[in-house]
C-alpha cells in the first residue's frame, strides 16, 4: 500500500471497483481538472461520497473512503462535458489539500481483494439475491440498475459489480467498499440486501389498500 496524490471528484454516490461511472461536468473547477487529466496517462481521479452539503463551487463535507476512476471516454456537449470512467483501486484519504483550482487529496491505497474459486457458490447466491431484491425495489420507483443487467465474466470484477448494483443506501455501500476480504464482501452484500428486502416487504404491507 502506497500513498499518492489524486485530483478528487466528490459525488453523491459510491464508486466501486470494476464499475462504470457516467458523469456530467459543468463546474469550472472540474473542467480545469478534466483539462489537466487529459494531459496525463493514465487519466485518473478519485471519487468519494459527499457526507453533507452539495454546494456548487465547494463547501461540502466528504467521506474519506473512495475509489480511483480511470477516464475511458470524453464527450463535449453544449454547456457540459459528459465523461465515462471505470472504478479501480480503493483508497483512504490521508489529507485534503487546497481545493484551488480543484479538489485534491493525499490518499493511501488499499490492498486489492483476492478471488478464490471456492467463493463461486457464495458469489452466485449473492447475485441471485441482489437481482431478486433489485427487481422488487424497481416496483417502488427508479433504481440505478436494471435487475437483468449484464455483469463481467471475470469473477473478481463480477463480485464487485454485484456489490455495486445491490439496492442499498450510500452508507451501506460505503461499508461494502471497505471490505477486507472477498468472502467478507459477498457475505455482507447478502446480509445487507436481505435486510433491504425486509424493509421493502414492510413498505409493501403499508401500501396495501384498505378493503
C-alpha positions in Angstrom: 0.0 0.0 0.0 1.4 3.3 -1.1 0.5 7.0 -0.8 -0.3 9.1 -3.9 -1.9 12.5 -4.6 -5.1 12.5 -6.6 -7.4 15.0 -8.2 -10.8 14.4 -6.4 -14.4 14.4 -7.6 -16.8 14.3 -4.6 -20.2 12.8 -5.7 -23.5 11.9 -4.1 -22.8 8.2 -4.8 -20.2 5.5 -4.1 -18.0 4.2 -6.9 -17.0 0.5 -6.8 -14.0 -1.2 -8.5 -14.8 -2.5 -12.0 -18.0 -0.5 -12.2 -18.7 2.2 -14.8 -19.3 5.9 -13.8 -21.1 8.3 -16.1 -20.9 12.0 -15.1 -21.6 15.4 -16.5 -19.0 18.1 -15.8 -20.0 21.7 -15.9 -18.4 23.4 -12.8 -15.3 25.5 -13.7 -13.1 23.7 -11.1 -13.9 20.3 -12.6 -13.5 21.5 -16.1 -10.0 22.6 -15.1 -9.4 19.2 -13.5 -10.5 17.4 -16.7 -8.2 19.5 -18.8 -5.3 18.5 -16.5 -6.3 14.8 -16.6 -6.4 14.7 -20.4 -2.7 15.6 -20.4 -1.9 12.5 -18.2 -1.7 8.8 -18.9 -3.5 7.1 -17.4 -6.1 9.8 -16.8 -7.3 9.0 -13.2 -9.1 10.8 -10.4 -10.5 9.9 -7.0 -14.2 9.6 -6.3 -15.5 10.0 -2.7 -19.0 10.2 -1.3 -20.3 13.6 -0.2 -21.2 13.3 3.5 -23.1 16.6 3.9 -23.8 19.6 1.6 -23.8 19.7 -2.2 -23.0 23.3 -3.0 -21.8 24.2 -6.4 -18.3 25.7 -6.0 -17.4 23.6 -2.9 -18.3 23.6 0.7 -19.4 20.0 1.0 -18.2 17.6 3.7 -16.7 14.4 2.3 -16.2 10.9 3.4 -12.6 9.6 3.5 -13.0 6.3 1.6 -13.2 6.1 -2.1 -12.1 4.6 -5.4 -9.9 5.6 -8.3 -11.7 6.3 -11.5 -10.0 6.0 -14.9 -11.3 8.0 -17.8 -12.4 6.0 -20.8 -14.4 8.5 -22.8 -15.0 12.2 -23.0 -17.9 13.7 -25.0 -18.2 17.5 -25.2 -21.8 18.8 -25.4 -23.4 22.2 -25.2 -22.5 23.7 -21.9 -21.4 20.5 -20.4 -18.9 17.6 -20.9 -20.0 14.1 -20.4 -17.4 11.6 -19.2 -17.4 7.8 -18.8 -14.9 6.3 -16.3 -14.4 3.0 -14.6 -13.7 2.3 -10.9 -10.4 0.9 -9.9 -8.3 0.6 -6.8 -9.7 1.7 -3.4 -8.2 4.3 -1.1 -8.5 6.2 2.2 -7.9 9.9 2.3 -5.0 10.8 4.4 -5.1 14.6 3.9 -7.2 17.0 1.9 -5.1 19.5 0.1 -6.0 23.0 -1.1 -9.2 22.9 -3.3 -7.8 25.5 -5.6 -8.0 25.1 -8.6 -9.9 21.8 -7.9 -10.1 19.4 -5.0 -7.0 17.2 -4.4 -6.0 14.8 -1.6 -3.2 12.7 -0.5 -4.5 9.1 -0.3 -3.4 5.7 1.0 -4.1 3.0 -1.5 -5.9 -0.1 -0.1 -4.9 -3.6 -0.9 -6.8 -5.3 -3.7 -9.1 -8.2 -2.7 -8.2 -11.6 -3.9 -10.5 -14.1 -5.6 -10.7 -17.8 -4.6 -12.7 -20.2 -6.8 -14.2 -21.7 -3.5 -16.2 -18.4 -3.3 -18.1 -19.2 -6.5 -21.2 -20.6 -4.8 -21.3 -17.6 -2.4 -21.0 -15.2 -5.3 -23.8 -16.9 -7.2 -26.0 -16.7 -4.1 -25.2 -13.0 -3.6 -26.0 -12.3 -7.3 -29.3 -14.3 -7.1 -30.4 -12.3 -4.0 -29.3 -8.9 -5.3 -31.1 -9.4 -8.7 -34.3 -10.5 -6.9 -34.3 -7.6 -4.5 -33.3 -5.2 -7.2 -36.4 -6.2 -9.2 -38.6 -5.7 -6.1 -37.1 -2.3 -5.4 -37.9 -1.3 -9.0 -41.6 -1.7 -8.2 -41.4 1.3 -5.9 -39.5 3.7 -8.1 -36.5 4.3 -10.2 -33.4 2.3 -9.5 -30.0 3.0 -10.9 -29.5 -0.6 -12.3 -31.8 -3.0 -14.1 -32.2 -6.4 -12.4 -31.1 -8.2 -15.6 -28.0 -6.0 -16.1 -25.1 -7.9 -17.7 -22.1 -8.3 -15.4 -18.4 -9.1 -16.1 -17.4 -12.7 -16.7 -14.2 -12.4 -14.7 -15.2 -13.5 -11.1 -13.5 -10.8 -9.1 -14.9 -8.0 -11.2 -18.3 -9.7 -11.2 -18.3 -9.8 -7.4 -17.6 -6.1 -7.1 -20.3 -5.4 -9.6 -22.8 -7.4 -7.6 -22.0 -5.2 -4.7 -22.4 -2.1 -6.8 -25.8 -3.0 -8.1 -27.3 -4.1 -4.8 -30.2 -1.7 -3.9 -28.6 -0.2 -0.8 -28.2 3.3 0.6 -24.8 5.1 0.3 -23.7 4.4 3.8 -24.2 0.6 3.4 -22.4 0.9 0.0 -19.5 2.7 1.7 -19.2 -0.1 4.2 -19.0 -2.6 1.4 -16.3 -0.6 -0.3 -14.2 -1.1 2.9 -14.3 -4.9 2.8 -11.1 -6.6 3.8 -11.8 -9.9 2.0 -13.8 -11.1 -0.9 -15.7 -13.6 1.2 -16.5 -10.9 3.7 -17.7 -8.6 0.9 -20.1 -11.2 -0.5 -21.5 -12.2 2.9 -22.1 -8.5 3.7 -23.8 -8.0 0.4 -26.1 -10.9 1.2 -26.9 -9.6 4.7 -27.5 -6.0 3.7 -29.6 -6.9 0.7 -31.8 -9.3 2.7 -32.3 -6.5 5.3 -33.3 -4.2 2.4 -35.7 -6.8 1.2 -37.4 -6.9 4.7 -37.9 -3.1 4.5 -39.4 -3.4 1.1 -41.8 -6.1 2.4 -42.9 -3.8 5.2 -43.3 -1.0 2.7 -45.5 -3.2 0.6 -47.7 -4.0 3.6 -48.0 -0.3 4.5 -49.1 0.5 0.9 -51.8 -2.2 0.7 -55.2 -0.5 0.2 -57.9 -0.9 2.9 -60.8 -3.2 1.9 
